[in-house]
C-alpha cells in the first residue's frame, strides 16, 4: 500500500516514514502543499497524511482541493492543533480522521490500518482468501495456521491483491503502488517478484492464487472462482444470439454493398471500369472486409479483402477472377453466421469492474468512480454497434460517431480517454483527422487507435506518421482490441505522470 506524507517538519516526517516503511508500506514525502498536490496527481495513493500548517498551500486547502478533484481515498490530518474547532474545520474540509501531535507511532499505525480497511470496504481486519490469512497489524501471512516467510515486496503484492480482489493490476500499476519515486525499477522486477511469490505460495500448498490476464496484468484468483460450464455455455449462447440479431439488423446494408461489387463486374464485362464505380466498389469491399468477420463470416471477410486487392489495380482481362470472388461471396452470405472469437465474451467470469484494472489516476480526473470513455468514429454503423456492445461489456462508456466532421464538438463535450478511428470516411478520412488532432494543443496527447481493413505497409506507415498510437486490422477480435485500449490508456497516464511538474524532495 502506498502512502503520501505531507509535512514540512523534515525530522518528524522522516521518522514517520521510516516507521511506516518498517510496517511494509511504500512512502513518499512532500515538504509543502504544492508538492503534495503534484504528488497526489502523479500517483495513486491509498492514503494521504497531511499536516495543517504547510508552506505554499496549507493542509486544509490541500484537503479541499483533493476532494474537489474527486480524490476518494482516505485523508488523515496530523497536526499539533488539537482544539475542537480545528478538528471540525479539518473534517469539514473532507478529512476522514484527525490525529493530534505528539502521537505514538503505534496509534498512527492503528489509524492508518483502520482507514485503509474502511476504504477497501473490509470489516474484518484480517485479509483472507480461503485458508490464506494476512494480518496487517502484525504483517504476518499464514496458510492453515502455518506462517509463510515473505519478503517485504512479496508481502506488499499479496496485500494489494487481497485488498482489491476484483481488480486487475498492470505491471506499471504495481510499480506505482509498491515502489516510491526514488526507487522505481523496471517491469521485469514485478514479474520476478510475482514468480517468487507464486513459488512460495505453491510450496505452502496454494497452487493458483494469482492469475495472469494476458496483455493486462495480474489479479487475485479466488478459490472456486471458476465459472461453471453451464454458465459459460449460457454466456456463449447469449453472445451467439446477439451476433445473429446484429447480422439480421445490418444484412440489408451489407447486401447493398454487395450490389456495387456486382455492378463493377457487369461494367468490366462491357469495357473499362469507370473510376467512380471503381472507387465505390473499392470502399464497399473494404467495409465488407471489416464487418463480415464481426458478424461471423470470416471467409466472407477474406473474399472481400481479395476483391479489394483486385479493384486497386483492375485488370479487364482477368475479370473472370473478380467475378468468381463476387459469386463466392454471394454464396457465403447465404449461410448462417458463426460468431467468431471477435464476438466472444471477455475471458473473465465477471467483467463489471474490469475498467478498474487501471488506477484512478489513469482517468481524466482523480475520481475512482468516473468510467473510462472511448470515442469511436466510423461511418460503418455496424462496426460502431459492435464496438458499443464490446466496450460496454468491459465497463467502458462507449461514444460512437459516424460523421467525422462532428468530432471536435464531441471531444469537447465528452472528454474521452481514447479515440478510435477508421481510415475511409466521407468528407474527412481518418489519417487527415488524426493529423489535425495531433496539431491541436488541447487534444494532441489523446491516445488514438486505428481500426481499419487496410493492411498495406504504406497505409500502416501513413497511420503512424500521422500520429496514431496503435493499429488493429479489421476484422478484429475482442481480446486484442480491449488489450490495446487498456494498454494505451495506461501508457498515456504514465506519460502524463512524468510530464507533470513536481518538486520532489
N, C-alpha and C positions, 0 to 999 in steps of 0.2 A: 504494500500500500504506500502511496506517495503523499507526503505532507509538505506544505509550504509554511515556513516560519517567517513572519514579517515583524521585525523588531529592530530598533536602532541601537539597542544595548548589545554590542558585539560579544562581550564576555558571557552574558546570560544566554544569549541566543546560541552560542557555540556549545554551551553546557547542555542546553535543552536538546540541541541537535544530536550531540554525542549520545545522550541517553536514549533518544528515540531510535537512533541507528542501532543501539545495543538491543532494542526491542524488535529489531528486524524491519523497521520502516525505512523507506527511502526519503531523504530530506533535502530540500533546497532552502536557501536562506536569502532573504531580501532585507536590506537595511533602511529602506524608505518606502513610502506609499506608492510612488510612481513605479519603482522597481517591482513592488509586489503586484501591481496591476499588470505589468508586462509579463511577469512570470505566469500569472493566472491565465493570461491569453495564450501563452506559449505551450502549456502542458495541461494535462487532465489530472488535476489533483483530487485525491479522495477526501482531503480535509485541509482547511487553511486556518492557521493560528495567527491572530492579529493583535498587536499592541494598539492602544488608542492614540497615544502621543507619538505620532510618526512625523518625520520631516517630509515636506513636499506635499503629501496627501495624508491627512490623519486617518486613523483606523475606522472611525465611524463613517466618514465619507467614502473610504475604500469599500467598506462593507455594503453601503448603499449602492455604490457603483456596480459591484459584483452582482447584487440581486437584481438591479435594473437590467443588467446584461444577461439575465436568466441563468446565472450560476446557481445550481440547485444542490450542490454538495454542502456538507456541514461547515460552519464557520464558528470558531471558538475565539472569544475575546479574552486576552490575557493581559491584565493591566493592574497598576497599583491603585487605580481609582476605584474604591470599594463602596462609595455611597450608593444608596438605593436608587437615587435619581440617575446616577451614571449607568447603573445596570439597566434601568428602564430604557434609557436612550440607546444603549447598545443593542438590546433585544428588539426594540422598535426598528432599528436600522437593518434588522434581518439576521442577527447573530442567533445561533442555536443554543449557545451556552456561554457562561461568563465565569472566569476563574480569576480570583484576586491574587496578585503577587504581594508578598512571597508565598509560594505554594510548594508543597513537596513534589518530588518527581513522580512518586507513586500515585498521588492524586491526579496529576496531569495525565499519567498513563491510563488511569481508570476512566477519566473523562474522554480521552481520545478513543478508547475501545468502545465506550458507550455510544459515542456519536457515530462511529463507523458502523456499529451494529444497527443503529437506528436507520442510517442511510441505506443499508442493504436489506431493510425490511426483515431482519432476522431477530426473533425474540429470544432465541436460545443463544447464550454467549459462546457456546461450543459450535464450531462449524463441522458439519457432518456430510458424509456421502456413504450410505450403507454402514458398514462397520468401521469406516475410517473416521477418525476424530481429530480436529485441530483446535487447540485451546489457545486463543490469542493472549490470554493473561499470563500464561507460562511459556508460550512459544513452543509447546510440545505437540508432537503428532504421534498418534497411536493407531494401531490396527488390531482389533480384537484383543485389546488390553496390552499389546506389546508396543513399546516405544520404538519409533523409527528415528534413525540418525540422519538428519538432512542438513545440508549446508544452508547458510542464510538465503541465498538466491533460490535454492530448491524449495525452501520453506515459503519464500515470497511468491513463487509461482503457484504452489499448491493453494495458498491462502487466496490468491487472486481468482483462481478458478472456482474455489468453494464459495467465495462471496458473490460471484456472478455466474451461477450455474447455467444460465440461458444465453450467455454471451460468447461470441467468437472473438478472440484476440489475435490480431496480426502480430508478426514479429516486432514491427516498429511500435505498435501499441504496448506490447510487453516491455520493450526497452523504455518507453515513456513512463510506465508505472513503476518499474523496479530499479532503474538507474537514474541518478541525478545528472544535471547538465555537465558537471565536471568529470564524469566518469561513464560516458556512454560508449559502449563497444559496438561492433558490427552485429548484423542479424545472425551471423554464424554462431555467435555466443549464445543466443537464445536457443538455437537448435541443439547446441551441446548440452545446455542445462536441462532442456526438455528430455533429451535422451538419457541423461544421468538420473533424473527424477523417475522416469518410467522404469529404469533398471532397478532402482531401489524399491519402487512400489511392487514390481514383479517379484523381487526377492522376498518381499513380505507376504506375497500371495495374492496381490491385486494385479490382474492381467491387463485389463483395459479400463483405464480411468480418464486418461487424457487423449482425446480424439483429434486427429488431423483432418481439417476441412480443406480439401485440395484448393490451392490458389488463394486461400483466405486466411488461414491461421490455425489456431488451436481452440478447443473448447472442452469443457467437462463432459464426460460420457457417464451419466449416472447409471447405477445398476438397473438392469431390466428396462433400459430406456429404448430398447429396440422396438420399432413399430411392428405390431402383429402383421402376419402375412395377409390376413383378411382385410385389415385396414389399408395396407399397401395396395392390394388389388382394387379396393374400392376407390382409392385415390387415383390409380391409373385409369380406371373406367371413367371417373369423373373428368379427367383431363382429356381422355379419348372422345367423350361425348361433346366436350366443349370445342375441340378441334373440328369435329364433324359439323357442329352447329355454325361455327365460324366459316367453314367452307361453303355451307349452304347459303350463307348470307352474301358472300363475295363471289360466288360462282358466276352470276351474270356478268359482273365486271371482268372476270377472268376470260369468259367466253368472248367478250367484245375485243379484248386484246388479241385473242387468237384469230379473230376475223382479219385484223390488219396484217397478220402473217400470211393468211390465205390470199389476201389481196396482193401482197408482194409477189407470191408465187405466180398468180394469174398474170400480173403485169410483166414479169420476166419471160413468161411464155410467149408474149406478144412482141417483146423487144427490150430495149434498155430500161432499167428500173428508174422511174422518176425520183429525183432526190428527195422531195417532200415525203413521198411514200416510204422511201428507204429509211429516212430519219424517224418517221412514226413507228415503223415496224421494229427498228433497232431499239427505240425506247421501250416499246412493249415487250420485246424479248428480254431486256434487262429487268423489267418489272416482274415478268413471269419467273425469271431465274431466282429472284429474291423471295417471291411469295409462295410459289408452289411447294417448295420444300417445307415451309412452315405449315402448310395445310395437309401434309402427309403424302406428297407426291415428289419424292426425291428424284425419281427417274425423269419426271416432268421438268424439274429444275435443271437437270443435266442436259436434256434435249433443248431447252430454251437457251441455255448457255451456248450450246453448239450452233444454234440458229443465229444468235447474236454475233458469234465469231464470223459466220458466213456473211452476214449482212454488212460487216465492217468493210469488207473488200469483196463485193459481189462479183461472181463470175458467171455471166449469162450462159456460158457453155456447160456449166455444171448445175443448171437449175434443177435437174432431177435429184441432186443431193439435198438441196433445200426442201424440195417437195417431199422427199422421203422423211426428213426430220419433222416437218409440219404434220404429216399424216401420222407418224408415230406419236407425236404429242397429242393429237386429237384422240387417238386410241387410249393413251394413258389417262386422259381426263374423263374417260367413260367408266373407269374403275372406281372403286370406293377408296377414300383416303385412308392411309395407315399412319396415324400420328407418329412422327419420328421423335428422336430424343430432343429435338428442338422444342417440342411441346410437352416434355416430361416434367413432372413436379420436381421441386428442389430436392436435393439429396438429404434433407433433414426432415424428421418427422414433424417438427413444429417450426414454423417459419415466421410467426408473427413478430418475433424480436430479432430477426436476423440483421436488420439495419443497425442494431446496437453493437454489431461486430466492429463498428468504427466508434472511436471515442467521441464524446460530445464535442470536443474541441475541433473535430473534423467537420462540423456543421457550420453554417453561416454565423451563428451566434454561439454563446456558451450554454444554450439550453439543451438539456438532455432529452427534452420532450419533443422538440421540433423534428418532424420527419425529414428524411433526405428527399430532395426533389430532383427529378431528371426531366429535362425538356427534350422531346423527340420531334424533329422536323423532317417530314417526309410526305410527298404528295400521294403516296400509296396508302390509302386509308386502311387497307387490310393489314399492312405492316404495323401501322400505328395501333390498331386494335390488339394485335398480338403483343406488342410492347406494353400496352396498357395493362393487359392481363398479367403479363410476366412480372412487371415491376411491382404491381400491387401485391403479388404473392410473396415478394421478398421484403415487404414492409416499406417500399419506396413510393412516394407520391408521384404518379406519372402526370406529365403535362404534355399533351400532343398538339401538334400544329401542322396543318397541311399547306399553308401559304407562307413561304419563307420571307415575304415582304413584311410580315407582321412580327418578325422575331424580336425586333427592338422593343416593341411595346410589351410583349410577353416577358422578356428578360427583366424589364424594369418592374413589372407587376409581381412576378413570381420568385425572382432571385434564386434560380436553380443552382444545384451543386454541380451539375454536369450537363453538357449539351450533346445530343446525338444528331448527326446529320447524314442525309443521303446526298449523293452527287447529282443525279439527274432530277432536277426540279424546274418547273416553269418559272419564268421571269428572273430567277436568280439561282444559279447552281450552287451546290454545297461548297465547292472549293473556293469560289469567289466570296461566298458568305463567310467562310472560315477566315479568309484574309481580312475582310472588313472587321470582324470581331477581334482579331489579333492586333489591328491598328487602333482599336478603341481603348482609351485609357481606363475606362470603367470595367470592361469585360475581357481584357487581354489575358488575364490569368485563369479564365474559366476552362476547366478540362473539356476537351472536345473529342468525341469518339465517332468515327465514321462507320456506318453500316451500309454497305453497297454491294451490288452484284459485280462490280468491276474488279477484276483480279490482275489486270495487265500491270507489268512492272512500272511502266512510265506513269500510269494513273496513280498507282500507290505512291510513287515518288512525289507526284504533284500534291497529293494529300498531305504528306509530311512537310513538304516545303511551304505549304500554305499555313502551317502551324498546328496541324492536328496532333493530338497526343497518342492516339491509337486507331487501329483499323481492324474491323472484322468483316469477313466476306459473307454475303448472303448466299444461300440460306444459312442461318446461324443456329447454334444450339444454346439453350438457356443457360447451362452451367458456364459456358465460355463467356457469354455476354455479361452475366452477372459478376463473374470473377473480374473481368476487365473493368466494369463500372466501379466496384468496390475498391479495387487496387488503385484506380486513377484518382478517386476522391481522397483516398488515404495519402497518396503521394502528394497531391495538391495541398493537403493540410500540413504535411511535413515541410513543404517549401514555404508556405505562409509562416509557419512557426519560426523557421530560421531566418526569414527576411524581416521579421518584426524587430524593431529597435528595442533593446533592453540593456540595462546597466547591470550585468550580472556580477555579483561580488565573488 
